Amino acid sequence: MTTRLLDVPVALIALREGENVVFPAIAGPATWLGHGAPQDSPSVQVLVRQVVAAAAPVLIDDTRTSEPSAGTVAAFAGLPLTDDQDATLGVLCAIDTTSHPWTPQQYENLADLAAACSAELRLRIASQRATGAQHRAQSQTHQVRQDLTSAELLLRAAEELTGSATVDQVHGRVRSLVSGALKPSYIGLLLLEGDELLRLPDLDAVLPPESVERMDRGAGFAAARALRERRMVAVPDRAHLVRHYGPAPVAAFDSLGIASAVCLPMVAARGPVGVLVLGWDTDHTVGLDEAAVLTTIAGYAAQAVERAVFLDARVHVAHQLQRAMLTELPTVPGMDLAALYRPASADDMVGGDWYDAFPVPHPHGTRAPGLAVTVGDITGHDIHAATLMGQVRSMLRQAVLIKNGDGPASALASLEYACRVLPLPASGTLVHAHLHHENDQWSMTWTNAGHPPPLLLHPDGHVSRLNDHGPLLHHTLAAVERDDHAVVLEPGSTLLLYTDGLIERAGHDLDTAIDHTAALLAAGASTPLPALLEEIADQVADEHAGDDTVLLALRIPAAR
């Protein structure tokens, strides 16, 4: 953490052992010291002992000016590590191989890290005091139990927060972690958005709503101060609150019914992300052990929030990309069209499901234009799948227009040829169809690349599966002969195309799901198409589906 936050190549911890100095921890390349060990570098020994002797911070911008024997140590910053009596236990050092001035921010960061390191050393010292008189032994036993409880809590925090995918999950898991051990009456997360802190809605509906939903990071609230100063800020009682803060913070405490609180900045790898706030309805003073545990939990929460925000941004972009490539259905005289797209239930899942419908010129050029429709599913559940889907959709459109009159199979073969030659690593399934209105009836020609069979509702009420299909689409497969299949759509017919997200459900048979879909299609013969698609998706698709779902329906109105 020291090397990352201060942007230096080397950091180390030196501890006193009697008159000697030992180096139990070092981060950085072994070659920078020549012999590969800190104790082999006289310059490091001299600088560390200077901090120990002064019992105060030592910051040297260029040791080669002030310390001729410094060797490859050019810039040095060392802060003492102390016990609970302020006796120096050792030194936390940041070392650079090039000279430069230490900034106030670097000093502040190093001071925070030294404070955390000192707290850890104090905890370790306390855990070793297990001998002596009986009352000391009992006290130490209690301390060890507290340490074990803290260790278990931190282990749970590391495990549970690492698996959090959303900010709400982070909020809920932090609440679960600290509720039992620390018993606060309020646990809140404030997220940093620009120059404002946005307070997340309370998870516990029993608590009254807060009077302030947003606050400026420069405002006089304890949470804003914790973020500004990047340190824990405690409000142990109401008298402290009234004495040090203004009317607005007092009103916020009153609205929550809390008398004391502790605010911990959440600082992740890319900077601050928010503040964790714990409140109690009675006076509460945070001890050293409790502060160390809470600081660590806030650090875990910061990393989890950063990951969740990053993932949410990726998913938002992917969903925008995916929805942008879904076609606005054209108006076709003598035909009703409707489509439905539902993303996977998991927030972090995006996929390559799509539908398309666009007019195509009549092969003979003198009659009314026809319609090309496609429903497909590119393999994968990520942004890559969504972008591949967009490329495949556009290339198939171009192939249809170039191959106009040659049929769907010819257009699909051209698409596959392009994927092999470019190469474009697209794989998946699709149904592609061309419809033309001739002699007062609609004829449809289609080709199927390994996709679930379309369902055709006939005017007499029965539903047939259009089962004819060929191999799935895959850029590594050799060229295959694609076939066109034809059917007449009589007035009163409804055609339904869909992706496997509709019919796939763990532990259920696909044919059963298709039959269920067919029954709903038949029962909804007079239902407007948009409502019918919603009904089918609600009844057939798994509400916890791990895949996108696309439905496209077209209906030929019955003759009047």
SENUMAR-945700 format. One line per field, with one value per residue (C-alpha): residue in three letters; x, y, z. Coordinates in Angstrom, 3 decimals, always signed. Layout:
<rs>
residu = [ALA	...]
east = [X	...]
north = [Y	...]
up = [Z	...]
</rs>
This chain:
<rs>
residu = [MET	THR	THR	ARG	LEU	LEU	ASP	VAL	PRO	VAL	ALA	LEU	ILE	ALA	LEU	ARG	GLU	GLY	GLU	ASN	VAL	VAL	PHE	PRO	ALA	ILE	ALA	GLY	PRO	ALA	THR	TRP	LEU	GLY	HIS	GLY	ALA	PRO	GLN	ASP	SER	PRO	SER	VAL	GLN	VAL	LEU	VAL	ARG	GLN	VAL	VAL	ALA	ALA	ALA	ALA	PRO	VAL	LEU	ILE	ASP	ASP	THR	ARG	THR	SER	GLU	PRO	SER	ALA	GLY	THR	VAL	ALA	ALA	PHE	ALA	GLY	LEU	PRO	LEU	THR	ASP	ASP	GLN	ASP	ALA	THR	LEU	GLY	VAL	LEU	CYS	ALA	ILE	ASP	THR	THR	SER	HIS	PRO	TRP	THR	PRO	GLN	GLN	TYR	GLU	ASN	LEU	ALA	ASP	LEU	ALA	ALA	ALA	CYS	SER	ALA	GLU	LEU	ARG	LEU	ARG	ILE	ALA	SER	GLN	ARG	ALA	THR	GLY	ALA	GLN	HIS	ARG	ALA	GLN	SER	GLN	THR	HIS	GLN	VAL	ARG	GLN	ASP	LEU	THR	SER	ALA	GLU	LEU	LEU	LEU	ARG	ALA	ALA	GLU	GLU	LEU	THR	GLY	SER	ALA	THR	VAL	ASP	GLN	VAL	HIS	GLY	ARG	VAL	ARG	SER	LEU	VAL	SER	GLY	ALA	LEU	LYS	PRO	SER	TYR	ILE	GLY	LEU	LEU	LEU	LEU	GLU	GLY	ASP	GLU	LEU	LEU	ARG	LEU	PRO	ASP	LEU	ASP	ALA	VAL	LEU	PRO	PRO	GLU	SER	VAL	GLU	ARG	MET	ASP	ARG	GLY	ALA	GLY	PHE	ALA	ALA	ALA	ARG	ALA	LEU	ARG	GLU	ARG	ARG	MET	VAL	ALA	VAL	PRO	ASP	ARG	ALA	HIS	LEU	VAL	ARG	HIS	TYR	GLY	PRO	ALA	PRO	VAL	ALA	ALA	PHE	ASP	SER	LEU	GLY	ILE	ALA	SER	ALA	VAL	CYS	LEU	PRO	MET	VAL	ALA	ALA	ARG	GLY	PRO	VAL	GLY	VAL	LEU	VAL	LEU	GLY	TRP	ASP	THR	ASP	HIS	THR	VAL	GLY	LEU	ASP	GLU	ALA	ALA	VAL	LEU	THR	THR	ILE	ALA	GLY	TYR	ALA	ALA	GLN	ALA	VAL	GLU	ARG	ALA	VAL	PHE	LEU	ASP	ALA	ARG	VAL	HIS	VAL	ALA	HIS	GLN	LEU	GLN	ARG	ALA	MET	LEU	THR	GLU	LEU	PRO	THR	VAL	PRO	GLY	MET	ASP	LEU	ALA	ALA	LEU	TYR	ARG	PRO	ALA	SER	ALA	ASP	ASP	MET	VAL	GLY	GLY	ASP	TRP	TYR	ASP	ALA	PHE	PRO	VAL	PRO	HIS	PRO	HIS	GLY	THR	ARG	ALA	PRO	GLY	LEU	ALA	VAL	THR	VAL	GLY	ASP	ILE	THR	GLY	HIS	ASP	ILE	HIS	ALA	ALA	THR	LEU	MET	GLY	GLN	VAL	ARG	SER	MET	LEU	ARG	GLN	ALA	VAL	LEU	ILE	LYS	ASN	GLY	ASP	GLY	PRO	ALA	SER	ALA	LEU	ALA	SER	LEU	GLU	TYR	ALA	CYS	ARG	VAL	LEU	PRO	LEU	PRO	ALA	SER	GLY	THR	LEU	VAL	HIS	ALA	HIS	LEU	HIS	HIS	GLU	ASN	ASP	GLN	TRP	SER	MET	THR	TRP	THR	ASN	ALA	GLY	HIS	PRO	PRO	PRO	LEU	LEU	LEU	HIS	PRO	ASP	GLY	HIS	VAL	SER	ARG	LEU	ASN	ASP	HIS	GLY	PRO	LEU	LEU	HIS	HIS	THR	LEU	ALA	ALA	VAL	GLU	ARG	ASP	ASP	HIS	ALA	VAL	VAL	LEU	GLU	PRO	GLY	SER	THR	LEU	LEU	LEU	TYR	THR	ASP	GLY	LEU	ILE	GLU	ARG	ALA	GLY	HIS	ASP	LEU	ASP	THR	ALA	ILE	ASP	HIS	THR	ALA	ALA	LEU	LEU	ALA	ALA	GLY	ALA	SER	THR	PRO	LEU	PRO	ALA	LEU	LEU	GLU	GLU	ILE	ALA	ASP	GLN	VAL	ALA	ASP	GLU	HIS	ALA	GLY	ASP	ASP	THR	VAL	LEU	LEU	ALA	LEU	ARG	ILE	PRO	ALA	ALA	ARG]
east = [+0.000	+2.856	+4.553	+1.228	-0.080	+3.273	+4.357	+7.767	+9.643	+10.567	+8.885	+9.932	+9.168	+12.023	+11.508	+13.661	+15.029	+17.030	+19.869	+19.433	+17.123	+15.530	+13.566	+10.653	+8.854	+9.993	+8.247	+10.330	+13.005	+15.803	+18.521	+18.134	+20.246	+23.166	+23.346	+19.582	+18.774	+18.015	+20.457	+23.253	+22.710	+24.474	+22.485	+19.176	+20.496	+21.608	+18.334	+16.176	+18.192	+17.793	+13.992	+14.246	+16.533	+14.318	+11.066	+9.654	+9.135	+12.206	+11.664	+14.710	+14.176	+17.735	+19.854	+22.827	+23.118	+22.577	+23.937	+26.949	+26.894	+23.332	+24.230	+21.140	+18.761	+17.896	+14.672	+13.679	+10.561	+10.286	+7.624	+7.940	+5.701	+4.624	+3.005	+0.159	+2.667	+4.109	+7.356	+8.981	+8.645	+10.090	+9.836	+7.658	+9.878	+9.216	+12.289	+12.836	+15.888	+15.519	+15.433	+12.216	+10.308	+7.732	+4.272	+1.874	-0.484	+2.286	+3.125	-0.568	-0.887	+2.269	+1.034	-2.266	-0.425	+1.948	-1.046	-2.648	+0.650	+1.098	-2.416	-1.627	+1.582	-0.311	-2.878	-0.100	+1.596	-1.699	-2.351	+1.021	+0.352	-1.090	+1.033	+1.229	-1.185	-4.603	-6.432	-4.020	-4.514	-8.282	-7.961	-5.699	-8.108	-10.840	-8.519	-7.617	-11.285	-11.891	-8.983	-10.333	-13.764	-12.201	-10.171	-13.264	-15.165	-12.408	-12.197	-15.941	-15.665	-12.945	-14.955	-18.398	-17.441	-15.209	-18.285	-20.457	-21.554	-23.659	-23.471	-26.699	-25.081	-22.085	-24.443	-26.366	-23.287	-21.580	-24.742	-24.819	-21.163	-21.197	-24.721	-24.019	-20.559	-20.823	-24.600	-25.036	-28.580	-27.733	-25.400	-25.190	-23.190	-22.555	-21.188	-19.042	-20.544	-18.558	-18.401	-21.375	-21.949	-25.086	-26.663	-27.987	-31.566	-31.872	-32.112	-34.144	-37.574	-38.101	-35.579	-36.922	-35.716	-32.745	-33.306	-30.273	-30.000	-27.059	-24.339	-21.432	-18.112	-16.958	-19.955	-19.653	-20.868	-18.736	-18.965	-17.753	-14.910	-13.876	-13.712	-11.817	-9.243	-9.227	-9.382	-11.915	-14.050	-15.916	-18.836	-18.971	-21.998	-24.515	-22.519	-19.586	-21.944	-23.464	-20.088	-18.253	-20.951	-23.746	-27.542	-27.796	-25.685	-27.566	-30.868	-29.577	-28.620	-32.021	-33.848	-31.988	-32.499	-28.760	-26.663	-23.192	-21.514	-18.258	-17.528	-14.899	-13.645	-13.771	-10.649	-10.009	-7.172	-8.391	-9.201	-12.075	-15.442	-17.532	-18.005	-19.171	-21.249	-22.170	-24.507	-25.655	-28.745	-26.609	-23.210	-20.448	-16.683	-14.717	-11.760	-8.474	-9.330	-12.765	-11.273	-8.749	-11.504	-13.793	-10.989	-10.199	-13.869	-14.163	-11.148	-12.744	-16.017	-14.193	-12.689	-16.071	-17.825	-15.152	-15.598	-19.394	-19.400	-16.954	-19.030	-22.242	-20.707	-19.620	-23.041	-24.775	-22.639	-23.266	-27.022	-27.027	-25.012	-27.282	-30.523	-29.167	-28.748	-32.296	-34.392	-37.267	-39.885	-41.071	-44.702	-45.815	-49.237	-51.251	-49.159	-48.840	-45.373	-44.203	-40.974	-39.851	-36.352	-35.619	-32.047	-30.813	-31.918	-28.329	-27.147	-23.703	-24.987	-25.336	-25.637	-25.843	-29.596	-31.192	-34.087	-34.210	-36.868	-36.355	-37.917	-36.280	-36.973	-39.100	-36.875	-38.595	-38.415	-41.930	-43.989	-44.329	-41.238	-41.089	-39.772	-36.687	-36.837	-34.187	-33.973	-30.539	-28.312	-24.541	-22.698	-21.547	-22.781	-20.499	-19.740	-17.772	-20.903	-22.953	-20.449	-20.200	-23.981	-23.954	-21.416	-23.288	-26.572	-25.103	-23.281	-26.405	-28.390	-25.795	-25.759	-29.553	-29.514	-26.592	-28.087	-31.620	-33.679	-31.368	-33.186	-32.326	-29.961	-27.784	-27.574	-26.650	-23.964	-22.469	-22.414	-20.632	-18.095	-17.312	-16.900	-14.403	-12.365	-12.175	-12.022	-14.895	-15.149	-18.948	-20.821	-24.424	-27.819	-30.359	-33.522	-33.619	-36.728	-37.966	-41.660	-43.399	-47.008	-48.261	-51.700	-53.356	-51.294	-47.993	-45.348	-42.357	-38.988	-36.653	-33.421	-32.498	-28.946	-29.426	-32.050	-35.189	-38.050	-40.408	-44.058	-46.840	-50.404	-52.799	-56.234	-57.947	-56.202	-53.576	-49.868	-47.120	-43.388	-41.233	-38.648	-36.486	-32.999	-29.301	-26.052	-25.427	-23.352	-19.626	-16.685	-14.447	-16.860	-16.332	-18.894	-22.205	-25.104	-27.880	-31.463	-34.450	-37.842	-41.178	-44.611	-47.703	-49.010	-52.753	-54.911	-55.392	-51.930	-49.387	-45.670	-43.521	-39.698	-37.802	-34.397	-33.507	-33.667	-37.461	-37.519	-34.404	-35.039	-32.951	-34.535	-37.220	-37.611	-37.249	-40.093	-42.404	-41.499	-42.082	-45.468	-46.379	-45.407	-47.513	-50.535	-50.219	-49.805	-53.031	-54.922	-53.837	-54.991	-57.047	-54.708	-52.720	-49.210	-47.316	-49.501	-49.266	-45.449	-45.405	-47.781	-45.674	-42.443	-44.059	-45.490	-42.673	-39.318	-37.473	-37.615	-34.062	-32.879	-29.161	-29.720	-31.367	-34.789	-35.993	-39.416	-40.540	-44.077	-45.893	-49.578	-51.527	-54.937	-57.900	-59.817	-62.938]
north = [+0.000	+2.390	+1.867	+2.321	+5.354	+7.210	+6.000	+4.805	+1.633	+0.532	+0.515	-1.289	-1.707	-1.596	-2.767	-2.285	-5.371	-4.032	-2.004	-3.592	-2.843	-5.661	-5.532	-8.001	-6.599	-5.078	-4.335	-3.664	-5.212	-7.053	-5.567	-1.929	-2.457	-4.163	-7.116	-7.612	-7.016	-3.788	-4.559	-4.696	-1.044	+1.286	+4.244	+2.605	+1.730	+5.331	+6.845	+4.433	+5.090	+8.823	+8.409	+6.209	+8.685	+11.656	+9.766	+11.992	+11.949	+12.336	+13.404	+13.924	+15.018	+14.159	+12.002	+12.348	+15.981	+15.511	+11.964	+11.253	+7.516	+7.078	+5.081	+4.347	+5.735	+9.160	+10.224	+8.950	+9.360	+7.611	+7.836	+6.239	+3.335	+3.651	+1.619	+2.805	+4.717	+6.515	+4.573	+4.025	+0.423	+0.900	+2.880	+2.784	+3.906	+4.995	+5.055	+6.345	+5.862	+9.360	+12.569	+14.602	+16.684	+14.871	+16.402	+17.136	+14.481	+11.873	+12.759	+12.506	+9.117	+7.843	+9.140	+7.263	+4.077	+4.472	+4.926	+1.751	-0.125	+1.089	-0.080	-3.498	-3.710	-2.732	-5.439	-7.998	-6.860	-7.079	-10.605	-11.797	-10.690	-14.007	-14.638	-13.202	-13.110	-14.730	-11.452	-10.586	-14.035	-13.603	-10.159	-11.484	-14.344	-11.825	-9.797	-12.878	-13.696	-10.173	-10.493	-13.797	-12.258	-9.357	-11.730	-13.773	-10.595	-9.373	-12.759	-12.699	-9.141	-10.123	-13.106	-11.516	-8.110	-9.648	-11.334	-8.207	-7.266	-4.162	-1.216	-2.380	-5.759	-4.001	-1.992	-5.072	-7.168	-4.414	-4.095	-7.848	-7.862	-5.076	-5.382	-8.334	-7.461	-3.693	-3.315	+0.081	+1.310	+2.847	+1.737	+3.963	+4.288	+7.655	+7.467	+10.160	+11.574	+14.517	+17.024	+15.541	+12.669	+10.729	+8.929	+5.519	+4.714	+3.036	-0.739	-0.765	+0.734	+1.223	+4.066	+7.487	+8.985	+11.309	+14.989	+15.263	+12.975	+14.832	+16.855	+18.801	+17.115	+20.444	+20.760	+20.765	+17.218	+14.624	+12.362	+15.131	+15.887	+12.223	+12.178	+15.477	+14.488	+10.795	+9.626	+8.271	+10.997	+10.090	+11.865	+10.187	+12.027	+14.770	+17.380	+16.805	+17.036	+20.358	+21.808	+20.967	+20.870	+23.092	+22.834	+20.710	+17.808	+17.974	+17.766	+14.807	+12.959	+13.717	+12.449	+9.153	+8.893	+8.540	+10.159	+9.136	+8.034	+7.167	+8.099	+6.168	+7.267	+4.579	+5.007	+2.531	+2.110	+4.954	+7.316	+8.001	+6.426	+7.391	+7.179	+4.381	+5.744	+3.819	+5.392	+4.438	+5.630	+6.064	+7.596	+5.476	+5.851	+3.859	+2.002	+1.291	-2.313	-1.340	+1.476	-0.902	-3.365	-0.667	+0.927	-2.419	-3.102	+0.362	-0.486	-3.735	-1.905	+0.757	-1.881	-3.604	-0.320	+0.539	-2.861	-2.579	+0.919	-0.194	-3.288	-1.254	+1.176	-1.709	-3.332	+0.001	+0.595	-2.957	-2.652	+0.690	-0.832	-3.825	-1.835	+0.638	-2.212	-3.525	-2.530	-0.097	-2.192	-0.890	-0.308	-2.965	-2.679	-5.841	-7.082	-6.479	-6.620	-6.670	-7.518	-7.973	-7.950	-8.862	-8.902	-11.658	-11.390	-11.035	-7.412	-8.376	-10.468	-9.077	-11.179	-11.452	-12.008	-9.799	-9.332	-7.463	-6.504	-4.295	-3.849	-5.481	-4.734	-7.221	-9.547	-8.431	-4.765	-3.810	-4.968	-3.816	-4.344	-7.351	-7.801	-9.512	-10.699	-12.279	-13.586	-14.733	-15.501	-14.943	-17.116	-15.370	-13.098	-10.087	-6.915	-8.938	-10.958	-7.768	-6.174	-9.356	-9.381	-5.855	-6.783	-9.931	-8.051	-5.367	-7.865	-9.968	-6.889	-6.019	-9.587	-9.566	-6.379	-7.512	-10.960	-9.661	-12.292	-15.190	-16.069	-16.236	-19.214	-17.348	-14.294	-16.477	-18.261	-14.871	-13.903	-17.132	-16.630	-13.117	-14.432	-17.043	-14.664	-11.568	-13.506	-12.594	-15.057	-15.245	-18.343	-18.948	-19.630	-17.690	-17.862	-15.588	-15.182	-13.167	-12.368	-11.126	-10.223	-11.761	-12.695	-11.406	-13.671	-13.579	-16.148	-16.740	-18.314	-19.034	-20.708	-21.910	-22.184	-24.403	-22.138	-23.168	-23.769	-20.882	-21.437	-20.762	-20.303	-21.195	-19.620	-22.822	-22.513	-25.234	-24.419	-26.049	-26.034	-25.036	-27.705	-27.554	-26.413	-26.707	-26.523	-23.651	-20.622	-20.890	-19.108	-22.218	-24.546	-25.324	-24.002	-25.889	-26.031	-23.873	-24.643	-22.371	-23.519	-22.007	-21.620	-19.540	-17.274	-17.250	-14.416	-14.977	-16.526	-15.516	-16.342	-16.354	-16.309	-16.501	-17.223	-20.044	-17.689	-18.151	-21.936	-22.898	-23.554	-25.698	-29.136	-28.598	-30.182	-27.895	-29.566	-29.036	-25.317	-25.042	-26.770	-24.352	-21.441	-22.855	-23.179	-19.553	-18.473	-20.261	-18.888	-15.356	-15.400	-12.246	-10.607	-7.592	-8.751	-6.590	-7.886	-11.446	-11.355	-10.046	-12.823	-15.534	-14.207	-13.978	-17.499	-19.421	-17.732	-18.329	-15.158	-15.928	-16.632	-16.424	-15.531	-12.773	-13.379	-12.099	-12.608	-11.355	-11.918	-11.009	-11.457	-11.458	-9.989	-12.152	-11.171	-9.081]
up = [+0.000	+0.757	-2.595	-4.397	-2.508	-2.454	-5.908	-4.736	-5.701	-2.173	+1.229	+4.382	+8.044	+10.557	+14.152	+17.226	+18.993	+21.896	+20.418	+17.001	+14.104	+12.109	+8.867	+8.930	+5.865	+2.597	-0.694	-3.785	-5.975	-4.180	-6.400	-5.350	-2.194	-3.891	-1.485	-1.628	+2.062	+3.996	+6.794	+4.200	+3.309	+5.767	+4.460	+5.397	+8.862	+9.413	+8.213	+10.237	+13.409	+12.783	+12.944	+16.057	+17.789	+16.929	+17.647	+14.916	+11.155	+8.961	+5.329	+3.106	-0.490	-1.558	+0.761	-1.531	-0.470	+3.257	+3.595	+1.269	+2.036	+0.867	-2.232	-4.309	-1.684	-3.088	-1.329	+2.112	+4.257	+7.615	+10.334	+13.795	+14.782	+18.399	+21.138	+23.339	+25.493	+22.431	+22.724	+19.340	+18.179	+14.725	+11.496	+8.372	+5.463	+1.893	-0.334	-3.835	-6.028	-7.469	-5.503	-5.294	-2.751	-0.638	-1.100	+1.762	+0.344	+0.367	+3.965	+4.941	+3.256	+4.956	+8.311	+7.898	+6.977	+9.935	+12.255	+10.910	+11.217	+14.794	+15.627	+14.204	+16.263	+19.381	+18.728	+18.327	+21.538	+23.404	+22.125	+23.506	+27.068	+28.206	+31.293	+34.770	+37.641	+37.424	+36.874	+34.056	+32.532	+32.626	+31.098	+28.383	+27.683	+27.143	+24.892	+22.852	+22.433	+21.227	+18.816	+17.517	+17.090	+15.208	+13.059	+12.217	+11.400	+9.086	+7.392	+6.777	+5.475	+3.016	+1.759	+1.559	+0.180	-2.481	-3.950	-4.025	-7.547	-6.794	-4.417	-2.755	-2.088	-0.529	+1.676	+2.753	+3.486	+5.477	+7.518	+8.120	+9.157	+11.734	+13.110	+15.381	+16.652	+17.149	+17.496	+15.818	+15.321	+11.942	+9.164	+6.098	+2.923	+1.292	-2.236	-3.793	-6.998	-8.291	-5.433	-3.601	-1.213	-2.121	+0.799	-0.193	+0.852	+4.231	+4.077	+7.293	+6.639	+10.397	+10.479	+9.535	+6.242	+6.521	+6.037	+3.737	+0.716	-0.817	+0.812	-0.572	+0.219	+1.633	+3.981	+7.761	+8.297	+10.057	+7.007	+4.696	+7.094	+7.182	+3.392	+3.182	+5.769	+4.827	+8.407	+10.847	+12.444	+15.641	+17.290	+20.735	+22.138	+21.476	+23.378	+21.022	+18.038	+19.155	+20.100	+16.873	+14.175	+12.910	+12.963	+9.800	+11.140	+14.454	+12.573	+10.549	+13.760	+15.252	+12.165	+12.484	+16.224	+16.886	+19.601	+18.443	+15.235	+13.555	+9.940	+8.004	+4.585	+1.909	-0.208	-3.014	-5.497	-7.729	-4.869	-2.462	-3.263	-0.253	+3.511	+5.817	+8.708	+11.872	+14.427	+17.922	+19.794	+22.947	+23.631	+22.100	+22.196	+19.633	+21.135	+19.411	+18.536	+17.251	+15.188	+13.607	+12.673	+11.294	+9.291	+7.697	+6.913	+5.355	+3.187	+2.030	+1.401	-0.647	-2.910	-3.256	-4.098	-6.669	-8.322	-8.235	-9.761	-12.453	-13.231	-13.268	-15.748	-18.001	-17.844	-18.491	-21.564	-22.781	-22.306	-24.098	-26.924	-27.117	-27.043	-29.610	-32.051	-31.612	-34.584	-34.506	-36.239	-39.618	-40.538	-43.016	-44.688	-44.186	-41.267	-37.519	-35.974	-32.353	-30.562	-26.967	-25.512	-21.892	-20.547	-18.265	-14.648	-13.415	-13.542	-14.776	-17.712	-21.207	-24.298	-28.020	-28.504	-31.128	-33.504	-36.772	-39.299	-42.337	-45.796	-48.807	-52.472	-54.350	-56.400	-59.587	-58.646	-59.746	-56.814	-53.222	-51.088	-48.826	-45.313	-43.906	-40.300	-38.113	-34.581	-33.441	-30.494	-30.563	-28.053	-24.872	-22.090	-22.186	-24.106	-26.648	-27.469	-27.793	-30.184	-32.265	-32.451	-33.857	-36.508	-37.520	-37.704	-39.985	-42.205	-42.647	-43.614	-46.237	-47.546	-47.883	-49.951	-52.131	-52.641	-53.087	-54.856	-53.996	-50.756	-47.052	-47.371	-49.873	-47.603	-44.625	-46.652	-47.580	-43.914	-42.981	-45.767	-44.468	-40.893	-42.073	-44.236	-42.008	-39.575	-37.248	-34.321	-34.390	-33.315	-32.389	-33.913	-35.940	-38.023	-41.064	-43.219	-46.231	-46.640	-49.787	-50.484	-53.711	-54.987	-51.824	-49.591	-47.741	-48.581	-46.339	-47.140	-44.273	-43.281	-39.816	-38.443	-35.382	-33.793	-31.854	-34.317	-35.120	-34.211	-36.725	-35.511	-38.334	-38.809	-37.605	-34.217	-34.424	-34.039	-36.061	-35.506	-38.456	-37.670	-40.811	-39.847	-40.594	-38.588	-36.216	-37.190	-36.373	-37.951	-37.812	-39.639	-43.287	-45.750	-45.526	-47.935	-46.528	-47.541	-48.017	-46.774	-47.727	-46.188	-46.920	-44.148	-44.529	-43.199	-39.494	-39.054	-36.410	-36.599	-33.460	-33.476	-30.159	-28.626	-26.255	-23.270	-23.457	-23.251	-21.299	-17.612	-15.298	-14.809	-17.489	-20.901	-23.943	-25.843	-22.893	-22.833	-26.603	-26.248	-23.446	-25.685	-28.531	-26.239	-25.122	-28.752	-29.705	-26.700	-27.610	-31.213	-30.656	-28.116	-29.381	-30.167	-27.616	-24.781	-26.098	-26.088	-22.529	-21.479	-23.124	-21.582	-18.139	-18.294	-19.993	-19.289	-16.028	-13.922	-12.811	-16.336	-16.977	-20.620	-22.611	-24.144	-27.517	-29.084	-32.502	-33.756	-36.931	-37.604	-40.854	-39.977	-40.883	-44.003	-43.373]
</rs>
